[in-house]
Amino acid sequence: MRAFRRIVPAVALVIGLAACGAQAQDNAGSAGGSRALQAAAPTPEMVGFGGQYRFSDGITVSVTTPKSFQPSASAYPRSDRGVAFDIVIRNDGDQSYQLSGLSVTATVGGVTAKQLVDSTQGYSGIIDAGKDVPPQRDVRVTLAFAVPSQPSEMRLSLRPAPTTPVVAVYSGSA
């Protein structure tokens, strides 16, 4: 009888926890749960190379057309061809912008392109990532990516911060 008295509360606890888990799964699959997931995914805004996009927080990003170059022997990763972009980030917001929040990714023909570091030619990535950009100021960043030998469709996606609800997607041939 003593064993029974110890087992009953333990079984009730397990059943209660299982029911809570089932409820949480049901809510995650409901329309409200999917809306929460959809809200987390940024909305893409298409821009051509050479254009600019202004985010709602006052950050404006301009991206030049891609400049093709032959990477040096010391470049990483090794690649027969690279393309470089000048990116200007303008802060017209009320507070300093933390450059460390900037996210830049590239795809070529739908495949992720790796950022290329070629210090010999001045492509060192974001070297001032810890820098804050004060209001009414801008900063220029030059990034390069390893690309195939033949030009193809390229997309460069920029998001000023992980919480920004929009991603600016620059596209064109590179």
N, C-alpha and C positions, 0 to 999 in steps of 0.2 A: 504494500500500500504506500510506503514511503517513496519508493521508486516512481510509482504512478504520479504522486504529487509533484515530483521534480520534473517529470517528463511533460506533463500537461502544459505548464507555463512555457517551456522551451518550444513545444510544438506550436502553441498559439503565437509565439513570437515569430517563428519561421513563417507561418502562414500569413501573418500581418505584414512582414517584410516582403514576401512574395507578392502580395496583393498591391502594395505600394509600388513595387517595380513594374507590375503589369499596368497600373494606372499611368505611370510615367511614360511607358512605351506607347500607350494609347494616345496620350496627349501629344507626344512628339510626332506622331503620324497624322494628327489632325490638321485642319487647315491653318490653325494658329501656329502650330509648330513649323509647318512649311513656310509660312510667311516670315517667321523669325530667321529661318535659314536663307530665304531669298533676300532679306534685308542685309544680311552679312556680305553677300556677293556684290562687288562693285558694279555699277552700270558703266559699260564702255561708251566713250564718246570718240568718234572717229575724226581724225585730223590728218591732213596730208603733210608729208615732210616739208619743212620750210614754214609751217604754220605755227600758230600758238593757241593755247587753251587756257581760259581763266576759270579756276575752281571757285566755288562759292565762298571759301574762306579768304579770298583775296590773293591767293598764290596764282601767278601766271607762269606757264611753262612754254618756252619756245624751243623748237628743235630744228636744226639746219637740215638740209638735204644730205644724204650720206656721201662721205668722201672715201672712195676706194683707195687702198694702199697695199703695198707688199710688206708684210711684217718682217722684221729683222730676225736674224738667227737666234737672238736672245728672247724673242717674244714667247709668251705662254698664254694659252696652249699653242702648240705649233700649228700653223695654218698657212696655206699658199696665198690667201687673200684675207684682208680685213676691211671693215668699213668703220669710219669714225663719225661721230656726231658732236656738235657743240650744242649744249643744252644750257639755256639761260633760265634761271628761276628768279622771278621778281616777286617780292613780298609787298603787296599793297594792303595787307591786313593790319590789324591793330596791335598785334603782338609779334615778337621775334619768331621766326620760323626755324625749327631745328632741322638742319640739313640731313641729320642721321635718319630721319623718318622717310626720306626719299627712297622709293622702290622703282627700279628700272629693270625691265626684262625685255628680251628680244626673241623673235622667232623668224626663221627663214623657211618659206615653203611649209609652214605649220610645225616645224621642228625647232626646239629651243636652241638658240645660238649662245655660245659661251662668251662671256666678256673676255676680251683680249687685253693683256697687259704687255706693252712694248715701251718700256721706259726710254729706250734709245731714241724713239720717235716722239716721245712726250705723252704717251698714252698710259697713265699710271692709275686710272680709276679715280674715284672720289677721294682725294687726299685730305680734304678739309671736312670730313664727315662729322666731326665734333663741333663744327662751326655753326653759330646761330646767325641767321640773316635778319638784321633789324628791319623794322617797317620802312618802306620807301627806298629800300636797297635791293640790289640783285647780286647774284653770284653766277659765274660761268663754270660749267663742268664739261670736260671732254671725255667721252667714253668711246671705246672701240669694241667691236665684236668680230669673232672669227666667222667667216662666211664661205660658202662654196665658191669655186673658181668662176662659175657662170652666174651672172646676175639673175636674181629671182625676186619674188614678192617677199618683202620684209615688213615686220610690224615691231614697233618699239612701244612698249606699254609703260606709262609713268603714273605713279600715284604718290602724292606728297606725304601722305601719312597712312598707316594701316587702317585708321578709322575713316578715311575719306571715302564717301559713298560713290565716287566716280573715279574711273581710270581713263586717262587720255591715251588713246591708241593712235599713234602716228604710223602711217603706212605708205608704201610706194615700192619702187624697184630699187634694189641695192646690189 
